[in-house]
Amino acid sequence: MRTAVTALEERENPYALSHLDALESEGVHIFREVAGEFERPVILFSGGKDSIVMLHLALKAFQPAPVPFALLHVDTGHNFPEVLDYRDRVVAQHGLRLHVASVQEFIDRGELKERPDGTRNPLQTVPLLHAIDSNRFDAVFGGGRRDEEKARAKERVFSLRDEFGGWNPRRQRPELWQLYNGRHAPGEHVRVFPLSNWTELDVWQYIAREKIELPAIYYAHERTVFSRSGMWLAPGEWGGPGEGERVEQRKVRYRTVGDMSCTGAVDSDADSIEKVIAEIAASRLTERGATRADDKLSEAAMEDRKREGYF
């Protein structure tokens, strides 16, 4: 979406990059930097909008050659069917390799236990770290952005994780002039965030510009939902709704996509990308702050999980 400021900047310097071009260029540079510096990178891909944009950047970074990295999805078993269908279709379309780390398999083996609230998002850490260790991945791309949540705002583009997958803010390295330090000891790995400097609005404007297809649940649609803790959740095998929670039909859309048990929908009439961009531009809440129950467990919920090895 062009603005008056953007148009003025282009008139003053016709060779200057737009802010979307600058973000795209940075993301492409990060993918190529990782390809040259690491042996076994992998891209976390859930079928959510941020991982979709991240994959789009990876495709651009190496075209016409194929993407030299595999994809990794940590499947909670409570994912939205529309998102899983999209994931499988994209993998087949681009001939990509997909690793799936299943939370359900760890539960079946007795290595994880279901939580009383039914949410499996916090249970993703163990399967994720197991997949990283067993496949010897030394760099893991994630779609986290600094505007999403205060713990993510503290994280660098190259984020060092220890031999247990844990994150220590005190071990964050300076990244002056886009110089990234990927050095790590045996057993450690690096999380890489090409979208760190993007905002939710940037992501949607880029999706509009590049005409990127998304799962339909990102646009307004009729869905059966129930209210819990001020959010509209979708009924499912995870255990909702509970006693006294009334199911109803509403026109909603999802700003972020995760486990069905903790990802809330928002009331919306934004059934096109132009309407979504206008809606986000007027919003004063981040998508995680508005729609993710797992981030509301405590003030430091996200940082605590990152220290344990979460995304």
C-alpha positions in Angstrom: 0.0 0.0 0.0 1.6 3.3 -1.1 1.5 6.3 1.2 2.0 10.0 0.7 5.4 9.7 2.5 6.4 6.8 0.2 5.4 8.7 -2.9 7.3 11.8 -1.7 10.5 9.8 -1.0 10.3 8.2 -4.5 10.1 11.6 -6.1 13.0 12.9 -4.2 15.1 9.8 -4.9 13.8 7.6 -7.7 16.5 5.1 -7.0 15.7 4.6 -3.3 14.1 1.3 -2.2 10.6 1.3 -0.9 10.2 0.1 2.7 8.9 -3.2 1.4 11.7 -3.6 -1.1 14.2 -2.9 1.8 12.6 -5.5 4.0 12.5 -8.0 1.2 16.2 -7.3 0.4 17.2 -7.8 4.0 15.3 -11.1 4.2 16.8 -12.5 1.0 20.3 -11.5 2.3 19.7 -13.4 5.6 18.7 -16.5 3.7 21.8 -16.4 1.5 24.0 -15.6 4.5 22.7 -18.7 6.3 23.1 -20.9 3.2 26.8 -19.9 3.1 27.5 -20.2 6.8 25.6 -23.3 8.0 25.6 -26.9 7.0 22.0 -28.1 7.8 19.5 -25.3 8.0 15.8 -25.9 8.2 12.7 -23.6 7.9 9.9 -23.8 10.4 6.7 -23.9 8.4 3.3 -24.0 9.9 1.2 -22.7 7.1 0.7 -19.4 8.9 1.1 -16.1 7.2 4.6 -15.3 8.6 6.0 -18.7 7.6 4.4 -18.3 4.2 6.1 -15.0 3.6 9.3 -16.5 4.9 9.1 -19.3 2.4 8.3 -16.8 -0.4 11.6 -15.0 0.5 13.5 -18.2 0.4 12.1 -19.1 -3.0 13.2 -15.6 -4.2 16.6 -15.9 -2.6 17.6 -19.0 -4.6 15.5 -19.0 -7.8 15.7 -20.5 -10.3 17.4 -23.1 -8.2 15.3 -25.0 -5.6 15.3 -23.9 -1.9 18.3 -25.8 -0.4 16.6 -26.2 3.0 14.0 -28.7 4.2 10.8 -27.5 6.1 9.9 -28.5 9.6 6.4 -28.4 11.1 5.7 -29.1 14.8 2.2 -30.6 14.5 0.2 -30.3 17.8 -2.6 -32.6 16.5 -5.0 -29.6 17.0 -4.2 -27.6 13.9 -6.8 -26.0 11.7 -7.6 -28.4 8.8 -7.5 -25.5 6.3 -3.9 -24.7 7.3 -2.7 -28.3 7.1 -4.3 -28.7 3.6 -2.5 -25.5 2.6 0.8 -26.7 4.0 0.6 -30.0 2.0 -0.4 -28.3 -1.2 2.6 -25.8 -1.0 5.1 -28.6 -0.2 3.9 -30.5 -3.3 3.8 -27.5 -5.5 7.4 -26.5 -4.9 8.8 -30.0 -4.5 10.0 -29.3 -0.9 11.1 -31.8 1.8 8.9 -31.7 4.9 9.7 -33.0 8.4 6.8 -33.3 10.8 7.4 -33.5 14.5 4.2 -34.8 16.1 3.2 -33.8 19.6 0.6 -36.7 19.6 3.4 -39.3 19.1 5.2 -38.0 22.1 2.0 -38.2 24.1 1.3 -41.7 22.9 4.8 -42.8 24.0 4.3 -41.2 27.5 7.0 -38.6 27.0 4.5 -35.7 27.2 1.3 -35.3 29.2 -1.9 -33.5 28.1 -2.5 -30.2 30.0 -5.7 -29.8 32.0 -6.7 -26.8 29.7 -6.3 -28.9 26.6 -3.8 -26.6 24.9 -0.8 -28.2 23.2 1.1 -25.1 22.2 3.5 -25.3 25.2 4.0 -29.0 24.4 5.7 -28.2 21.1 9.1 -27.6 22.6 10.1 -31.2 23.3 9.2 -32.5 19.7 10.9 -29.4 18.2 14.2 -29.9 20.1 14.1 -33.7 19.3 13.7 -33.0 15.6 16.5 -30.4 15.7 18.8 -32.8 17.5 18.0 -36.0 15.5 18.4 -34.3 12.2 21.4 -32.3 13.3 19.9 -29.0 12.2 22.4 -26.2 13.0 20.2 -23.2 11.9 16.4 -23.0 12.3 14.5 -20.3 10.5 11.5 -18.9 12.4 8.9 -16.3 11.4 9.0 -14.4 14.7 8.7 -10.6 14.5 9.8 -8.0 17.1 6.4 -6.2 17.1 4.6 -9.4 18.2 5.6 -9.7 21.8 8.1 -8.1 24.2 10.2 -11.3 24.6 10.6 -11.5 20.8 11.5 -7.8 20.7 14.7 -8.6 22.6 15.8 -11.3 20.2 18.4 -10.8 17.5 18.1 -11.9 13.9 20.7 -14.7 14.7 19.7 -16.0 18.1 22.1 -18.4 19.7 20.5 -21.4 21.5 22.5 -23.6 23.9 22.9 -27.4 23.8 19.5 -27.8 25.5 17.8 -25.4 23.0 17.5 -22.7 25.6 17.6 -19.0 25.0 19.7 -16.6 27.2 19.1 -12.9 26.5 22.6 -12.2 27.9 24.2 -14.2 25.1 22.7 -12.1 22.4 25.3 -10.8 20.0 25.6 -7.3 18.4 24.5 -7.2 14.7 26.0 -3.9 13.5 25.7 -3.2 9.7 23.8 -6.4 9.2 26.9 -8.5 10.1 25.7 -11.8 11.5 27.7 -14.1 13.8 26.6 -17.7 13.4 29.5 -19.3 15.4 28.3 -21.9 17.8 29.7 -24.8 19.8 29.0 -28.4 19.1 25.4 -29.2 20.2 24.3 -25.6 20.0 22.3 -24.2 17.1 21.1 -20.8 15.9 17.5 -19.6 15.4 17.3 -17.2 12.5 14.5 -14.6 12.1 14.4 -13.0 8.7 11.1 -11.1 9.5 12.4 -9.6 12.8 12.1 -6.0 11.5 8.7 -6.5 9.8 5.4 -5.5 11.4 2.0 -7.2 10.9 1.1 -4.4 8.5 4.3 -4.9 6.5 3.5 -8.6 6.2 0.0 -8.0 4.8 1.2 -5.2 2.5 3.8 -7.5 1.1 1.3 -10.4 0.7 -0.9 -7.9 -1.3 2.0 -6.7 -3.5 3.3 -10.2 -4.2 -0.2 -11.7 -4.6 0.6 -14.5 -2.1 -2.1 -17.1 -1.5 -3.1 -17.7 2.2 -5.4 -20.2 3.9 -8.9 -18.9 3.8 -9.3 -18.6 7.6 -7.2 -15.3 7.4 -10.3 -13.7 5.8 -13.7 -13.1 7.2 -16.0 -16.2 7.1 -18.9 -17.8 9.0 -17.6 -20.1 11.7 -19.0 -21.9 14.7 -17.2 -20.5 17.8 -17.7 -20.1 21.5 -16.4 -17.4 24.0 -13.7 -18.1 26.5 -11.6 -15.5 28.3 -12.8 -12.8 25.9 -11.8 -14.7 22.8 -13.7 -16.6 20.1 -12.4 -20.2 20.0 -13.3 -23.0 17.6 -14.8 -26.2 19.0 -12.7 -29.3 18.4 -11.3 -32.6 19.7 -9.1 -30.7 22.1 -12.0 -30.4 24.5 -13.9 -27.1 23.8 -16.5 -25.9 24.5 -16.7 -26.6 28.2 -19.8 -26.7 30.5 -21.7 -23.4 30.2 -19.9 -22.2 27.1 -22.5 -21.5 24.4 -21.7 -22.3 20.7 -22.8 -19.7 18.1 -22.3 -18.8 14.5 -20.3 -15.6 13.9 -18.5 -13.9 11.0 -14.8 -14.0 12.1 -11.3 -14.2 10.8 -7.9 -15.2 12.3 -5.0 -12.8 12.7 -2.6 -15.5 13.7 -2.8 -19.3 13.4 -1.7 -21.8 16.0 -3.2 -24.6 18.1 -7.0 -24.5 17.9 -7.2 -24.6 21.7 -5.5 -21.3 22.2 -5.9 -19.3 19.0 -8.8 -16.9 19.0 -10.7 -15.5 16.1 -11.8 -11.8 15.9 -15.1 -10.4 14.7 -14.5 -9.1 11.3 -16.0 -8.2 7.9 -12.6 -8.1 6.2 -13.2 -10.6 3.4 -10.5 -9.2 1.1 -6.9 -8.3 1.5 -7.6 -4.6 1.1 -10.1 -4.7 4.0 -7.7 -6.7 6.1 -4.9 -4.1 5.6 -7.4 -1.3 6.6 -8.5 -3.2 9.7 -4.9 -3.8 10.8 -3.9 -0.2 10.2 -6.6 0.9 12.6 -5.9 -1.8 15.3 -4.0 -0.9 18.5 -3.4 -4.6 19.6 -0.8 -7.0 18.2 -2.2 -10.2 16.8 -0.7 -12.3 19.6 -2.0 -9.9 22.3 -5.5 -10.0 20.9 -5.8 -13.7 20.0 -3.3 -16.0 21.8 -4.4 -17.5 25.1 -1.0 -19.1 25.7 0.6 -15.7 25.9 -1.7 -14.6 28.6 -0.7 -17.4 31.1 1.7 -14.8 32.7 3.5 -11.6 31.9 6.6 -13.6 31.1 4.9 -16.6 29.4 6.7 -16.2 26.0 10.1 -15.5 27.6 9.8 -18.5 29.9 9.0 -20.8 27.0 11.8 -19.4 24.9 14.3 -20.1 27.7 13.1 -23.7 27.6 13.6 -24.0 23.8 10.4 -22.7 22.3 10.3 -20.7 19.0 
